[in-house]
Amino acid sequence: MNDDGGVGRAAPRKRADARRNERTLLDAAAAVFVTSGVEAPVRDIAARAGVGVATIYRHFPTRADLIIAVYRHQVEACAEAGPALLASVASPYAALGRWIDLFVDFLVTKHGLAAVLQSDNAGFDTLHAYFIDRLLPVCTRLLDAAAASGEIRSDLNALELMRGVGNLCIGADNDPRYDARRLVGLLIAGLRQPR
C-alpha cells in the first residue's frame, strides 16, 4: 500500500452531473452579471440557476471566486465555440461572424468583471494572459480559414481584430443607447474581400 499522503495522486475529476450543474450555475451568473452587474445579489443568481444560495457559496465561497470562475468559464466556452462553428457553419466568414457575436457577449460581461478584478493586479494579469492564450489562437484560426476561402482580406491580425472589437464594446458600459453589436457588425462586414 502506497501511503503518500495524497502526493502524486491526481485530483479527483468531478462527476458529469457535478460539472453540468456548475456550468448551469456559471451560465446563470454570467447572465445576471450582464443584466445587473457583478455586484448583483447572489439570490438572483441562485434563482436563475434554480439552486439555493448555499449551493453557490458551497462552490464559490467568495464573490471573487465566482467572478473568476465565470470569467474562465466564458473564455473556455468562447474557445470551444470557434472550432465547432468552423465545422458546422456554412462558410468560414459566417463562422467568424458567429464567433465574434459570442466574443461580444463575453466582452460585455468581461468589462464588468475586469473592473472588479483590477483591484488585484496580479490576479487580473494572470486572467488576462489566460484570455489571450486561449482566444487568440481561435480567432487566428477563424481569420485564416476565412482568408483562405477568399471571403476576407488576408492581411488581418487576430490580436488587432480582438482589440478593435473590445474597444467597440467599451461604450456599452455607460450608455444604454450605444449598440456595440451593431458597430461590431459593421466592423466584421468591412473585413469582406471586395468583389
N, C-alpha and C positions, 0 to 999 in steps of 0.2 A: 504494500500500500504506500503510495506516494503522498505524504502529507507536507505539501509545500506552502501551506497557509494561503492557498489561492494564487500564489505567484506562478506565473507561467500559464495559467488557465485563461482561456478566452472568456470575456464577459458573456453571460447567457443572452441568447437572442430573445427578443420579445416574441411572444406568440403572435400569429397573424391577426387575431381579433384585437389584441392589445395595440398593435401597430395601426390597424384600421381605426380604432377608437381615438388614438392620438391624432391621426390625420384629420378626423372629423372635428376634433376639438381645435386643432390649429387652423383649419379652414374657417371655422366659426369665429375664432379670434381675429383672423385676418379680415373677415367681412365686417366685423364690428369695428375694428380699427379704421377701416376705410370710411365708414359712415359716421363714427363717433369719436375717432381719435384714439391714441394709445392709452389715454387715461380713462377710457370707458370703464364703467363698473364691471367687475368680474361676474356679477349676477347676470348681466346682459349677455356675456359670452357663454355662460353656463346655459342660459335659456335657449340661446340659438343652437348650441350643441346638443341640447336635450339631456344634460347631465346636471348633477348638483354642484354647487360651488366648491364643496370639499373635494370633489374629483379633480377640479382644476388645480387646487392647491396641493393635492397629493402628487400630481405630475409636475407642477411648476410652483415651487414654494414661494417665489417672489415674482413680482411683475417683470423685473428684468429677465428672469429665466423664461417667462412666457414670451416676452418680446423677442429675445434671441432665438427661441425655438420657432416662432412664426417667421422670422427673417430667414433662417436656414431652410425651413420647410418650403417657403416660397421660392427661394433660389433653386432648390432641388426640383420643384415642380416645373419651373421655367427651363431648367437644364434638360430635364427628361422630355419636355414637350418638343424641343427642336427636332431631334431625330424622328420622333413619332410623326410630326407634321410632314417632314420630308418624305416619309414612307407612305403617307395616306392622303395628302392633298394633291390636287390635280397638277400643280406646277410648282417649281421651286420659289418663284416670286410670290405665289399665293401662300405657300408655307411660311415664307419670310414675313409677309404681312400679318398672318395669323399669330406668328410668334411675337412680333412686335406688339400686337394687341395685348398678349399675355404679359410682356415685359412692361408695358404701360401700367397695367393693373398692379403689377408688383411695385413699380416705382412710386405710384400714388401712395401705396401703403408704406413703402420704404422711407419716404420723406418724413413721415411722422415717426417712424421707428428711429431714423437717424438722429432726429432732434433729441430724443430721449437718450440714445446710446452715446452721443458725442460727449457726455459728461465723463465717460470712461474712455479716454482717447486710445489706450492700448487695446481694449476690447473692441472698440469701433474699428480701429485699423485692421485688426485680425478679421473681423467680419467683412470689411470692405475687400480685403485681399481674397477672402473666400469667394465673395461675389464675383470678382474679376476672374479668378481661376476657374470657376465653374461656368460662367456665362460667356466669356469672351470666345472660347473655342466653339461654342454652339452658334453664336452669331456669325463667326468666321465661316463655319461650315455652310450655314444658310446663304450667306452672301456669295460664297464660292460656287455653290450649286446654281443660284440664280444667274450669276455671271456666266458660268459655263453653258447654261441653256440659252444665252443671248438675250435674256429678259431685262437685265440691268447692266449698267456700266461695269467695267471690270476694274476700275481704279478706286474702289471703295475700301475703306479701312473699318473693321468691326468696332474698334475702340472709339473712333470718331463718330460712327453712327450711334453707338450706345450713349456716348456723351451728349450728342445732339438731341436724341430722344429724351434723355434725362433732363437736359436744360429746358426743353419744351414742357416738361411735366411740372417743373418747379412753380410756375404761375398758378397752378390749380390749388395750391395751398391757401392762397389769400383772397381769391376772387371766385365766387361760385359761378359767375358768368363766363369764366375762362374755360374754354373747351380744349384741353390738352389733346384729347384723342383726335379731334378734327385737325389740329395743327400737325400732329404726328402723321396722320393720314396723308396730308399734303406733302410732307417730307418724303414719305415712302413712295408716293406717286411720282415724285421728282427723281427717284432713282431709276425709273424706267429708261430703257435704251430708246433713243429716238428712232422711229421707223421711217 
